[in-house]
Amino acid sequence: MLFIWLSTAIACFGQNRVGDVDVFCGAELYYNDTDMKRLYNVLIDLTPGVKWNMGKGWMAAGQLNCSVVNYGYAKKYNYLRLGIVALSKELAFGKDQHLKFTGGLFSRERYGLDARWMMPVNSWLMLQARAGLTSTWWCSTNEQMFEGKKWTPTAIAGANVWIDKWATEFRLSGGRYINEDYGIEGEVYCHFNHCSVGVFAQYHEPYHTPLIKNTIYRHAAGFMVVMMLPPYKMKDKKFRVRPASNFRLTYNAQSDGYSMKKYRTDPEENEREYQTNVRWGTGLYR
């Protein structure tokens, strides 16, 4: 499966003052060849959104998804729908404890609560974890659904290793994901000016794909590219309207579309930037 994402704000420049409001619009392209009826399924969405820095670590964010091309995906994606509506609170305490709590509607049709923790141990090692309690939801101009009958706890923990000489980062993480499955993932990223290139490998519980008889997936691998696009310095204004400013491409070989899936709580979440304002690794260049 190939996934391309255009988002619209660089964390080190956007949302840097209390009261800042950023309005943005990106695009998402999904396509895969897991359907035996056709060569590719294709879905293209426009993703307008807004972020408001409320001060004292509070942030409100919202995003819509508007389908412009749907070839092979479910018909429900043809309608204007909510993508993310979330309120988050970030705080730091102790020597290097960073926490972020988020509640609201998340990606992958999940809603609930999410907590993230990051702690730099030294200049080359950082520990991190996240936990969530979510259920399923769906909201579009055609239908609304909040299941709320089954709440799924998720928990992922891991460590990052930073090699400053080569601006290279190793990540190892594992835990329980939104489909109640377990797995472990290793990642390696090379960080350049405004660009990060990485590879990853996953090992997870056996999953039988219904598309190919007697096929059981236990692992997957791929690569990703996160490219920050100009302008790199945003105008010093309380209200900003911007086009897409980063390009994200992910290729996942042997993806079963089920295993080790995570939700996003921020419309601009990507693998290059950390979800807390931690001064470590790429966070040193904020």
N, C-alpha and C positions, 0 to 999 in steps of 0.2 A: 504494500500500500504506500502511496506517495501522498504527502500532505504539504501544501504550501500555504504560508500564512503571511499576510502583510498586516502589521500592526502599526501604531502611530505615535508612539512617544518613547523617547529615550529616558530611562529613569534618572540618569545622572543630570539631566537638564530640566525635565518637566516636573511639575508639582513641587517646586522648591521653596515656595513661600505660602504662608497662611492666606487662605482666600483664593488661591489660584484655581481657575477653572479651565480645563482643556477639553475641547470638543474635537473629535477625530473621526476618521473613517478609513477603514482598511478593507481587505478582501481575503477570503479564504477559498482555497481550491482543494477539494478532495477528489481523488480518483483511485480506483482499485480494479484489479482484474480477478476478483474472487467470485464473480458471477459467471456461471457456465453458459448463460443465455446470450451473452454479448462479450465483446473484447474488453470494454471498460465501462464502469459506472462513473459518472462525473457529476459533481455538485459544486457550484460556484455561488458564494454568498458575499454580499456587501455587509460590512460590520461597523456601522456608525456607533459611536459611544461617547461617554463623557466621564471625566474624573474631577472631583472637587476635594481639594485639600482643606479640611475643616480646622486644622490646627491641633496642637497637642497630641499628634500621632493619629488623629482620626482621618479617615479617607472614605468617601462615598464614590462608587463607580457603577456605571450602567452600560449595557451594550445591547444592540438589536442585531438580528440576523435577517437579511432580506435576500431571498434566493433569486438569482438571475438566470441560472442554468441548472436544471435537474434532469439528468439522463440516467435512469436506473435506480435512484434512491427512492425512499418511501415518499408518497404523495404529500404527507404532512409537512415536508420541508418546503413545499411550494408557497407557504404562507409566511407573512411577516410574523416573527416570533421573538420572544425575549431570549437573550443570550446569557447575560450576567447582570444581576442587581445585588450589590453587596455593600456592606458597611464593615470597615475594618478599623482595628485599633492596634497600633504598634507601640511597644515600650521597651526600654532597656534598663537593666538594674545590675547591681554587683559589678564585677570587673568587666566581664564580656558576655553577659546574658542578654540575648535578643529574642523577644517574643512578638508574635503577631496573631491576633484573634480576628476571625472573619465570620460573619453570619449573613445568610441571604440565599439567593439563587445562584448556583454555580454552573459551570459548563457540564457537558455530558448528562444533562437533564437531572442533576442532583440539587437538592437544597438542604440546608442544615447549618452546622457549625464546623469550623475548621480552626486548628491551632498549629502554629509553627514555632520551632525553637532552633536557634543557632548559637553556637558557642565556640569561638576561636580558642584553641588550646595554646597555640603559639603561631609563629609566622608561617608555618607550613602545614598545620593540621587544624581542621575545624570539624566539630561534631554537629550533627543536625538531626531533627526528627519532626514529624508532623502526625497529627491525629485528627480524625474527623468522625462525625456522626451525621449521616445523611440518609435521605429517602429520595424517591423519584418524583419528578414534576414535569409538566409540559404546559406551555402557555403560548398561544399564537392567536392570530385574528380569526382562526377557524374553531379552535377548541382550547379548553383549559383543563388541566388535570393535576391535582396534588394527591398522590397516592396515600402517603402518610401511614400506611398499614404496617410497613416493615422498615425499620431503621437499621442501617448497616454501619457498624463501627469499622473504621480503617485506621491503620497505624503503619508508618514507614520510618525507619531509622537508618542512619548511615554515617559515613565519614568522608571528608574531602581532603585531598593532599595537594598542596600547591608547590610547584617548583618554579621559583621566581626567575631563575636564570633563563629559562626557556618559555616562561609564561604558559606553562602547561599544568593542567589540573586533572587529577584522577579522582573519581567518585565511585563509591561502593555503597549500595543501599539495598534494602529488602524489607518485606513485611506483608501486610494484608491489604488488598486492593478492593475497589468498589464492587466487583463481582464476587466477593468473598473468596477469592483465590489468593494463593501465596506464591511469592517468587523472589528472586534476587537479580540485581542488575549491576553491571560494571560499565563505567563510562570513562572516556579519555577525551579531553578537549585541549586544543591548541588555540590560544587567544592572541589575536592580532589587533591592530588599531581598527576599531569599529567592526570587527568581524571575529567570529569564533567558529571553528570547525571541529566536529567531534565524531566519534564512533561509539557504539554501545553494543552490548550483548546481554541477553536475558535468558534465565532458566526458570521455568515455572511448572506448576502442576500440569499433569497431562490434560490436554483438551482435544476432544474429537470434533473435527470440523465436519458439519453436515454436507458440505459441498463435494467432498472427495471421500469416497467409501474407504473405510479401514485406514484412514489417515489420522494419526494422533500427533499433535504438536506439543513439544516440551520446551522448545527454545526458539529464540528469534534474535536477529542482529540487524544492524543498519548504520546509517550515518545521518548527521544533521549539520546544517549551516545556518548560522544566525548572523545576518549582515545588517549593520546599522547604516541607514541611508541619510544623506545630507538633507537639510541643514543640521549640523551637529550642535549649534548653539541657538537655543530658542530665544525669541524676543522677550524682553523683560516687560510682560504685560500681565495683568490680572486675568484677562480672558483671551484665550488663544484658540484659533481654528487652524488645524494643520493637516496636511496629507500624510500618507503612510511614511514612516521614517525607519522601519526595519523590515527586513525580509527574512523569513524563516522557512527552511525546507527540511523535511524529514522523510527519509526512506527507510521503511521497515520491511525487511525480507522475512517471509514466512510468518507474517502477522496473521493471527486468527481472528482479530477484531474483538476479542473477549478478554484475553489474559493481561494482567498487570496494567489495567487502565486506571488513570488518575484524572481527577477533575481540576479545573483551574478556577481560582477565586478572584483573579485579576484579569481584565481584558488584555493586558499587555504582558502577561507572564511568558517568559521564555527561558531557555537553558543558559543564556549568557549572564543574566542578571539575577541576583539573589532577591528573595522576597522580603528580606529585612534590610535595614540600612547598616549592615555589618561592614566594618572596615577590615576586610580580609579578601585576598584574591582579587577578582575583578572589582570588588566593592571598594578597593583602594583608589579607583579612578573615577569615583563619583564626583 
